[in-house]
Amino acid sequence: MKRIAICSLALLFALSTAACGWKRPASSSSAPEPASSTPPVSSSAAPSQAEAEGETPEEAVNNLVKAVKALDLETAKGYLGGDLALKTEKLDLTSEQNKELAQAVVKDLSCKVLSSEMDGENATVKAEITTLDFGSVVQSFLGKSIALTMGNLGKSGDGLNTKLMDALRECIQDCNKTATKTVDIALEPSDDSWVVSNSDELQDALLGGLSSLVKEFSSLLPQ
């Protein structure tokens, strides 16, 4: 049973750390269209330098979500700093299988900006992020992983890992439930745009709670 948990956790952790984390190059000519049809909510504060010269914080959040959904990593990186930006360098979408899995992860991703406020040069945008419900995915996957692991005892570990990844991909593609989370997204001005300065909560929202599930699951395993 411990082996089952470790195998399952390894796959989920790999997905949670690679599925998002994307600094737009300075040469980028324009940002993509907003991800949400809801008009951005304007802040009553005076515009910052980034707003005056480029996009607003609300537009930056919408454009980030739109880029993630389109798997446009170069654009998405322009809005992310810290650990999430670093994780992008390890994200490989060159294989068809990886690309299909990533597309399934973000298929229901959308964003609705609720409000925004300025604090000096920085901004905070409150938004609803809707995406695939990974709670349902994990529940389905764990059941399949137990059956697969028990049926492959004594066999090659590589073969089991392939089957587990196929099962995870199937669970993601078959899931028709979504989860919505309200997050406060802190942004800092960067040239004529904005960079997200708090990544953990946003990452968890973009992945439908997967990051929280991985942390909770890992805490149950023997140290």
N, C-alpha and C positions, 0 to 999 in steps of 0.2 A: 504493500500500500504506500510505503514511503517513496518507492521508485515511481509509482504512478503520480504522486503529488509533485515530485521534483521534475519529472518530464513535463507535466502540465504547466507547472509554474514557469519553467524555462521558456516554453513557447509563448505563454502569455506575456512574460517580461520582455522577451525579444520584440513582440508586437507593440507593446506599450512604449518602449523606448525608441522604436524606429518608425512608428506610424505617423508621427508628426515631429516637428522641430525644424522649421524651415525659415540674412541681411541682403536685401535686394541690392544688386550691383549699382554703383553710382551712375553707371552709363544707361540704366533703364530709362526709357523715354517717357513712359507713362504708366500709371497704375491701372489694373484691370477694373472693370465696372463693378459696382457694389454687389455683394452677394445677396443682399436682401432687397426686396421691392419696397420695404418700409423706408420712407425718407428719414435721413439722419436727424436726430434731435439736437438742435443747436444749443450751445452753451451761451449763457447770458454774459459771460466774462469777455473781456477784450481778447481778440485773436492773438495767438502767439506768433512768433516769426514763422514757424512751420505752417500754420494755418494761412498766414498772409501770403506766403510764397507757393504753397502747394495744397495738399489735401488736409481736411479736418480730421480730428481724432476719430470721429464716427466713420468717416470714409475709410480711414486706415484699417479699422476693425473689420468692416464689411469686405474690404479688398483682401485682407489677410484670409478670411474664411473662404472667400471665393477662390483664392489661389490654392488653398489647401484642398478644396473639393476638386479642383481641376488638376491636382497633382503638379502644379506649376511651382516647383521647388525654388527656382531662382527668384521668382517674385516673392514667394512667401518668406524666404530667408531675409528679405529686406525689412520685414516687420518684427523680426525676432532676434533677441540677444541672449547672451548667457548660454546655459546648457542646451536649450532647444536648438540654437543655431549650430552648436558643435555637433549635435546628433545628426544633423542633416548630412554631414560629410560621410557618415557611415550608411546612409540610406541608399539602397541599391534597387532602382526600378528598371534596370536594363533587362532582367529576365521577365518573360511573359507571365509566369506564375506570380512573381512578386508584385507586378503591376496589377494583375487581376485582384489579388488580395487587398492591395491598397485601395483600389477602386471600390471594392465591396465595403471596406471600412468607412469610406466617406460618402457613400451613395446617398444618404439621407441628411447630410450636413447642411444646416442653414443657420442664419443669424438674424436676430431682430434687436436693433438698438433701442433701448428704453430711455436712456438719459445720458448726459455727460456733464462734467464740470471741470473747470480749470483751477489749478493751484499753482500760481506763478506761471512758469513755463511748462509745467507738467499737466497731464490730463488724466481723468478717470472716466471710463465709459462703462456703463452698466448695460449688459446685453444678455439676451436669452439665446443660448446655443442649443440647437436640437440636432441630434445625430443618432446613430445606431445604438440600441440599448444593449450594452455589453454584459449587463447582468443576465439577460436572457441567453446571450451567446455562451457565456461561461457555464451557465447551468447545463445547457445542452452539451457543450464540449466535454465537461468533466464526466458525464455519463458515458460518452463514447470513448473517452480516453481510458476509463477503467476497463471497459470491455476489450478494447484493443490491447492493452497492456497484459491483461490476464490471458488473452489468446495468443500472445507472442512471447510468453515466458521461455527463456532458454534460447531464443533466436537472436539474430543480429540486431544490435541496437540501432544501426543505420536504417534498417528496414522499418523498425517501429517508429523512429522519428519521422520518416517519410509518411507513414500512415497517419500519425498524429497531426502532422501539418495539413494533410489532405482533409482530415476530419475537422480541423479548426477552420479551414477555408470553407468547407461545406456549411458549417454552422453559421459563419458570418454571412455567406451568400443567401442562406435560407431564412435568416432572421428578418421579420417584418415589423418588429417593434422599435419604437424610438424613445429616447429619453431627452428631456429638456432640463437644462440647468441654468440658473441665473448667476452670472459672474461679474465681478468688478474688475475691469481690465485696466491696469495702470500703464500709462504710456509716457515716454520721454521724447522730446523733439530730436530729430536727426535730419540735418539738412532741410529739405522741403517736405519731409514725411515724419513718421513716428515709429518708435520701436517699443514693443511690449517689454515692460520691466519686471512683471511678475508672471512667471511661466507655468508654475505647477498647477494652479487652479484652472488656467486656460487649457492646458494640456489635458487635464482630466475631463473637462467639459467637451473638448473636441473629440475625445475618445469614448464618450458615453459612459464615463465612470470607470474605465478600464484600469487607469493608474491606481485608483483607490482600491479596486478589487485585488490587484496584484499585491499591494502593500498589506492588505488584510490577510490574503492567502499566505503570504510569506511569513507573517507573524505567527501563523499556526504551525509552521514546520519546526522540527527540532533544530536547535542551533548547533 
